[in-house]
Amino acid sequence: MAIYGGLRPYIGGLTSGEPIIQGFKIASAEGDDLFQGDTIQMEAAGSVTVNNADSAVNIVGVLSGVEYTNADGERVYTNKYNVDTTRDDNIAYVYTNPFQEYIIRCTDGAGASGTITQAAIGASADFDTTNNGNGTSGLSGITMENDTLAVTARVRIVGVSNEDGSNPLMQAAATEYTHAIVQLDPATLQLLNAGLA
């Protein structure tokens, strides 16, 4: 079963308050769908595209939503960008604070439910891209692999959550959690690493 949502801003951590959102141009010839919760990469021409790969660089942040003019001439705001080569006014709205914390679902590397414990805090992990974005809801399908905990990877784990209101600081150390609270790996962020290829 697919698990949707991707990276969602986590309010209550180091970056409490309203997340910082910045607009970027989506090229009229953009060939990839973009979903809310995907990581977004800067292209050489100054526009942005999706890049959830383990080797991604030039990441500007996480997609909040997109804006464009529809066939009726109305401005539309939605969770996703569908491949369309005919529009010139496509805007991607991206969470750009390099210290923003996000919450993300844990999976086993093959798209199925997974868990982590508090022992994973401080480790890094890669994305599981088994699940595609949801064309109806516009939500990303990326999750965090619980089987790739390492020193360096796509995200750094800064906390754990079951999204049920329980406080992990008051639970047994071996308690399993379905979600991780993470920050994007600083080594991949364009705002912190000028000159990345």
C-alpha positions in Angstrom: 0.0 0.0 0.0 1.4 3.4 -0.9 2.1 5.9 1.8 1.8 9.6 0.8 2.9 12.9 2.2 6.6 13.2 1.6 8.4 15.8 3.7 6.0 17.9 5.7 7.1 20.9 7.7 7.3 20.1 11.4 6.2 22.9 13.7 7.5 22.8 17.2 11.2 22.1 16.7 14.2 24.5 16.1 12.2 26.3 13.4 9.0 27.0 15.3 6.6 29.4 13.7 5.7 29.9 10.0 8.0 28.2 7.5 9.8 30.3 4.9 8.4 29.8 1.4 10.0 31.2 -1.8 8.7 31.1 -5.3 10.8 29.7 -8.2 10.1 29.4 -11.9 9.1 26.0 -13.4 10.4 25.8 -17.0 7.6 25.6 -19.6 9.3 22.5 -20.9 9.6 20.8 -17.5 9.3 17.1 -18.1 8.7 15.8 -14.5 5.7 15.9 -12.2 6.3 17.7 -8.9 4.4 16.8 -5.8 3.9 18.5 -2.5 6.6 17.1 -0.2 9.2 16.4 -2.9 12.7 17.8 -2.7 13.3 20.5 -5.3 16.5 21.1 -7.2 17.8 24.3 -9.0 18.5 23.8 -12.7 21.3 25.6 -14.6 18.8 28.0 -16.3 17.4 29.2 -12.9 14.2 27.1 -13.0 13.5 24.2 -10.6 12.7 20.5 -11.0 12.1 17.6 -8.7 15.1 15.5 -7.4 14.5 12.9 -4.7 17.6 10.8 -5.7 20.3 9.8 -3.2 22.9 11.7 -5.3 20.9 15.0 -5.5 22.7 18.3 -5.2 21.6 21.9 -5.6 18.5 21.3 -3.5 16.7 24.5 -2.7 14.1 23.0 -0.4 10.8 21.1 -0.3 7.7 21.7 -2.5 4.8 23.4 -0.8 2.7 23.8 -3.9 2.5 25.3 -7.4 0.6 28.2 -9.2 -0.2 28.5 -12.8 -2.9 29.8 -15.2 -5.4 27.2 -16.3 -7.1 26.8 -19.7 -9.8 29.2 -18.6 -7.3 31.9 -17.8 -7.7 31.6 -14.1 -4.8 31.5 -11.6 -4.8 28.1 -9.9 -2.9 27.0 -6.7 -2.5 23.3 -6.3 -0.4 20.6 -4.5 1.2 19.3 -7.7 2.6 20.2 -11.1 1.7 17.9 -14.0 3.9 17.7 -17.0 2.8 20.4 -19.4 4.9 22.1 -22.1 2.4 24.9 -22.9 2.5 27.1 -19.9 5.1 29.9 -19.3 3.8 31.1 -15.9 4.4 28.0 -13.7 5.6 28.9 -10.2 6.9 26.4 -7.6 6.5 27.5 -3.9 9.3 25.9 -1.9 10.2 25.7 1.8 13.7 27.1 1.7 14.9 27.5 5.3 18.0 25.2 5.5 17.2 24.5 9.2 13.6 23.6 8.6 12.6 20.4 10.3 10.2 18.0 8.5 8.2 14.9 9.4 8.3 11.9 7.1 7.0 8.4 7.1 9.4 5.5 7.6 9.4 2.5 5.2 11.6 -0.5 4.7 13.2 0.6 1.4 10.6 -1.3 -0.6 7.7 1.0 0.0 6.2 -1.0 3.0 5.6 0.4 6.5 8.7 0.6 8.7 9.7 1.9 12.1 12.7 3.4 13.9 13.6 3.8 17.6 15.2 6.8 19.4 18.6 5.2 18.7 18.3 6.5 15.2 18.4 10.1 16.3 21.6 11.7 15.0 21.9 9.2 12.1 21.2 10.0 8.4 19.0 8.2 6.0 18.1 8.1 2.3 14.7 8.4 0.6 12.6 5.4 -0.4 11.2 6.4 -3.8 9.2 3.1 -4.4 5.9 4.9 -4.2 5.0 7.5 -6.9 3.3 10.8 -6.0 -0.5 10.7 -5.7 -2.1 12.3 -8.8 -5.4 12.9 -6.9 -4.1 14.4 -3.7 -0.9 15.9 -5.2 1.1 14.5 -2.3 4.6 13.1 -2.7 5.2 9.3 -2.4 8.8 9.6 -0.9 9.4 8.1 2.5 12.5 7.6 4.6 14.3 4.3 4.4 14.7 2.7 7.8 17.4 0.3 6.5 19.9 2.8 5.3 20.9 4.6 8.5 24.4 6.0 8.0 26.7 8.9 8.8 25.8 10.8 5.6 22.7 10.6 3.5 19.7 12.7 2.2 18.3 13.6 5.6 19.5 13.8 9.2 17.2 12.4 11.9 16.6 14.8 14.7 13.6 13.2 16.4 10.9 10.5 16.2 7.1 10.5 16.3 4.1 8.3 16.0 1.9 11.3 15.2 -0.4 10.2 18.0 0.4 12.9 20.5 2.6 10.8 22.7 5.8 12.4 23.9 8.8 10.3 22.8 10.8 11.7 25.7 8.5 9.9 28.1 8.6 6.5 26.3 10.8 3.5 26.7 14.0 3.8 24.6 13.0 0.7 22.5 9.6 2.2 21.5 9.1 2.0 17.8 8.1 5.0 15.8 6.4 5.3 12.4 7.7 8.8 11.5 11.1 10.6 11.7 11.6 14.3 12.3 14.4 15.3 9.9 16.4 18.1 8.4 17.8 18.0 4.8 21.4 17.1 4.5 23.3 20.5 4.4 25.8 19.0 1.9 23.1 18.9 -0.7 21.6 22.4 -0.2 22.4 25.1 -2.7 21.9 27.9 -0.2 24.7 26.5 1.9 27.0 25.2 -0.8 27.7 27.7 -3.6 29.2 26.2 -6.7 27.7 22.8 -6.5 27.5 21.2 -10.0 
